[in-house]
Amino acid sequence: MQKTENCRREQTSDRRPIAVFAHHQGRGHANRIMAIAQHLPAERPLVIMTADPSQFDGLGRGADIVGLPNMIGAPSRSAALHDQPTPTTMHCVPLGVEEMRAHMARIAETLHRYDPALFLIDVSAEIALLSRIMSVPAVSIRMHGDRGDAGHLAGYEASVAMLAPFDERLEQSDYPGTLRRRTFYTGGLCTTRDPILMKEDAREKLGLDPDRPVTLVIAGGGGSGTPYAPLTVAARAEPDTLWLIAGPVHREGHETDFGNLVELGWIDNLTEYLSAADRVVASAGDNTVHEIARAAKPFLCVPEWRYFDEQRAKARELERLGAAVFRETWPAAIPAWTEALAQTDALDPTSVAALQDENAARDAAFWLEEQANRLWDIS
């Protein structure tokens, strides 16, 4: 009888899907999920819930994509509902929002219909709580920042484990040991797979002077873009250096353009420019950091504003490890740029390179499969 029960459980459990929630703000969450999904066993069904299904075009493997109503910015239906205080154990739960009720209902309906072996959440503390209430084992993606509040801790405690898509050496010292022991560190997970080129080959391909110093600025896509004015000061500080800006910049109207400061705009060959650069100036976005690590370039990190101080927290850890020079704000004068760039050039690029792991996505997928099997008693 026991053998029959075990066989029946194995036959049904190993067909349970892994379900995923992917936040649709920016492409980072979707790209991370797609990188991991490539390494899940082909026989493991996959269900992805997202408010922007188009982000999963070209996933490369079978999956059921469940579109969620977009609840971001949706209004409450009365002033009194809007004014109700937020519980300390949650972050974004306004009352009377039709889109939110529909969003959460579709997640609950999907969990009920598919009965997943595991629910990977990238990211939402509230959805981790919903998963626990639905009696579905959740794994929460970890991010840096000031996340010791009741809401984050509740989400972590409601999860069976956490997955941190970064090297354990980048962990914050204030992260509780009890939760650290329940966290799987994948190593630095870079979703970019374009090949790194030799500097000389990259410059020849891009038509860049092989002997001229080149600094690549990776402008953030958040908000209105990276401020252009500080970069004009950098161009004056190093007139012989070619400053290349990849991504959007924000102008205030008073800036002076310089011939050695070139805007590339959005580009689809960032890895080639990383390969060609002598140093990189960028934010502390997850994939940005790991792209720089993959290219092994000296890194001046100027974090962007993010909820819970995510990027500043990560930048501090990068500086602690000697993997980057950290500046709270953009240098505003030539001496400040000169000092920051000299410190950047003195870095050992192997320190940042060590924080990226080519097998991180694969290891994450293998670990998720192990958790699904462990939780459902499959050997």
Residue pairs with C-beta under 8 A, 6 or more apart in sequence:
6 377
9 376
9 377
9 378
10 378
13 117
13 376
13 377
13 378
14 43
14 373
14 376
14 378
15 45
16 45
16 114
16 115
16 116
16 117
16 372
16 376
17 44
17 45
17 46
17 47
17 64
17 114
17 116
17 117
18 40
18 44
18 45
18 46
18 47
18 116
18 117
18 118
18 119
18 120
18 368
18 369
18 372
19 46
19 47
19 48
19 49
19 110
19 111
19 114
19 116
19 118
19 119
19 120
19 136
20 33
20 37
20 46
20 47
20 48
20 49
20 119
20 120
20 121
20 122
21 49
21 50
21 107
21 119
21 120
21 121
21 122
21 124
21 127
22 29
22 30
22 33
22 48
22 49
22 50
22 55
22 56
22 122
23 29
23 50
23 122
23 123
23 124
24 30
24 50
24 51
24 52
24 55
24 70
25 72
26 221
26 222
27 55
28 191
28 285
28 286
28 287
29 122
29 123
29 141
30 50
30 52
30 55
30 56
31 191
31 287
32 122
32 141
32 165
32 189
32 191
32 286
32 287
32 361
33 48
33 56
33 120
33 122
34 56
34 59
34 60
34 191
35 189
35 191
35 361
36 120
36 361
36 364
36 365
36 368
37 46
37 48
37 59
37 60
37 61
37 63
37 365
38 60
38 61
38 361
38 365
39 361
39 362
39 364
39 365
39 366
40 46
40 61
40 365
40 368
40 369
41 369
42 61
42 62
44 369
44 372
45 62
45 63
45 64
45 114
46 61
46 62
46 63
46 64
47 63
47 64
47 66
47 110
47 114
47 116
48 56
48 59
48 63
48 64
48 65
48 66
49 66
49 68
49 106
49 107
49 110
50 56
50 65
50 66
50 67
50 68
51 67
51 68
51 69
51 70
51 71
51 72
51 103
52 70
53 65
53 67
56 63
56 65
64 114
66 106
66 110
68 103
68 106
68 107
69 99
69 102
69 103
69 106
70 99
70 103
71 97
71 99
71 100
71 102
71 103
74 97
74 98
74 99
74 100
75 82
75 97
76 82
76 94
76 95
76 96
76 97
77 96
77 97
77 98
78 96
81 94
81 95
81 96
82 94
82 95
82 96
84 94
84 95
86 92
86 93
86 94
87 93
88 149
88 150
88 151
89 129
89 150
89 151
89 154
90 125
90 126
90 129
90 151
90 154
91 125
91 126
91 151
92 126
93 100
93 126
94 100
104 127
104 130
107 127
107 130
108 130
108 134
111 119
111 131
111 134
111 136
112 134
115 136
116 136
117 137
117 372
117 375
117 376
118 137
118 138
118 139
118 160
118 368
118 371
118 372
118 375
119 131
119 136
119 137
119 138
119 139
120 138
120 139
120 141
120 163
120 368
121 127
121 128
121 131
121 138
121 139
121 140
121 141
121 159
122 141
123 140
123 141
123 143
124 155
125 140
125 151
125 152
125 154
125 155
125 156
126 151
126 155
127 138
128 138
128 140
128 154
128 155
128 156
128 158
128 159
129 154
129 155
129 158
131 137
131 138
131 158
131 159
132 138
132 158
132 159
137 160
137 371
137 375
138 158
138 159
138 160
139 159
139 160
139 161
139 162
139 163
139 368
139 371
140 155
140 156
140 159
140 162
140 163
141 162
141 163
141 164
141 165
142 162
142 163
142 164
142 165
142 183
143 286
143 308
143 310
144 166
144 170
144 172
144 284
144 310
144 311
144 313
144 314
144 317
145 306
145 307
145 308
145 309
145 310
145 313
145 314
146 308
146 309
146 313
147 153
147 308
148 174
148 176
152 308
153 179
156 162
156 179
156 182
159 182
160 371
160 375
161 182
161 183
161 184
161 371
162 179
162 182
162 183
162 184
163 183
163 184
163 186
163 364
163 367
163 368
164 171
164 183
164 184
164 185
164 186
165 186
165 188
165 189
165 286
165 360
165 364
166 185
166 186
166 187
166 188
166 189
166 286
166 290
166 355
167 185
167 187
167 188
167 354
167 355
167 356
167 357
168 185
169 321
169 355
170 188
170 314
170 317
170 318
170 321
170 355
171 180
171 185
171 317
172 313
172 317
184 364
184 367
186 357
186 360
186 361
186 363
186 364
186 367
187 356
187 357
187 359
187 360
187 363
188 289
188 290
188 293
188 355
188 356
188 357
188 360
189 286
189 290
189 357
189 360
189 361
189 364
190 287
190 290
190 291
190 293
190 294
190 356
190 360
191 287
191 361
192 270
192 271
192 287
192 290
192 291
192 294
194 269
194 270
194 271
194 272
195 271
196 271
196 274
196 275
196 294
196 295
197 205
197 271
197 272
197 275
197 276
198 275
199 275
199 276
199 278
200 210
201 275
202 208
202 272
202 273
202 275
202 276
203 209
203 210
203 214
203 276
204 210
205 272
206 272
206 273
206 276
208 214
208 242
208 276
209 242
212 240
212 241
212 242
213 238
213 240
213 241
213 242
213 278
214 241
214 242
214 244
214 276
214 277
214 278
215 234
215 238
215 241
215 242
215 243
215 244
215 277
215 278
215 279
215 280
215 281
215 341
216 244
216 246
216 273
216 274
216 276
216 277
216 279
216 280
216 281
216 297
217 226
217 231
217 243
217 244
217 245
217 246
217 280
217 281
217 282
218 246
218 247
218 270
218 280
218 281
218 282
218 283
218 288
218 291
218 292
219 225
219 226
219 245
219 246
219 247
219 248
219 249
220 226
220 247
220 282
220 283
220 285
220 288
220 304
221 247
221 248
222 304
222 305
222 306
223 250
223 304
223 305
224 248
224 250
225 247
225 248
225 249
225 250
226 245
226 247
226 248
226 249
226 250
226 283
227 249
227 250
227 252
227 330
228 249
228 250
228 251
228 252
228 255
229 251
229 252
229 254
229 255
230 330
230 331
230 332
231 243
231 245
231 249
231 261
232 255
232 256
232 257
232 258
232 261
233 331
233 332
233 333
233 334
233 337
234 243
234 261
234 281
234 331
234 337
234 341
235 241
235 243
235 258
235 260
235 261
236 258
236 334
237 334
237 337
237 338
237 341
238 260
238 337
238 341
239 258
239 260
240 260
241 260
242 260
242 262
243 260
243 261
243 262
244 262
244 264
244 273
244 277
245 261
245 262
245 263
245 264
246 264
246 265
246 266
246 267
246 270
246 273
247 264
247 265
247 266
248 265
248 266
249 263
264 273
267 273
270 291
271 291
271 295
274 280
274 291
274 292
274 294
274 295
274 297
275 295
277 295
277 297
278 297
278 298
279 297
279 298
279 299
279 300
279 341
279 344
279 345
280 292
280 295
280 297
280 298
280 299
280 300
281 299
281 300
281 302
281 344
282 288
282 289
282 292
282 299
282 300
282 301
282 302
283 301
283 302
283 303
283 304
283 311
284 301
284 303
284 304
284 310
284 311
284 312
284 314
284 315
284 318
285 304
285 311
289 299
289 301
289 314
289 318
289 355
290 355
290 356
292 299
292 352
293 323
293 352
293 353
293 354
293 355
293 356
294 353
294 356
296 349
296 350
296 352
296 353
297 349
297 352
298 344
298 345
298 347
298 349
298 352
299 318
299 323
299 324
299 325
299 344
299 347
299 352
300 324
300 325
300 327
300 340
300 341
300 344
301 315
301 318
301 319
301 324
301 325
301 326
301 327
302 327
302 329
302 330
303 311
303 312
303 314
303 315
303 326
303 328
304 311
305 311
312 328
315 324
315 326
316 326
318 324
318 326
318 352
318 355
319 325
319 326
321 351
321 355
322 347
322 348
322 351
323 347
323 351
323 352
323 354
323 355
324 347
324 352
325 340
325 343
325 344
325 347
327 340
331 337
331 339
331 340
357 363
372 378
373 379
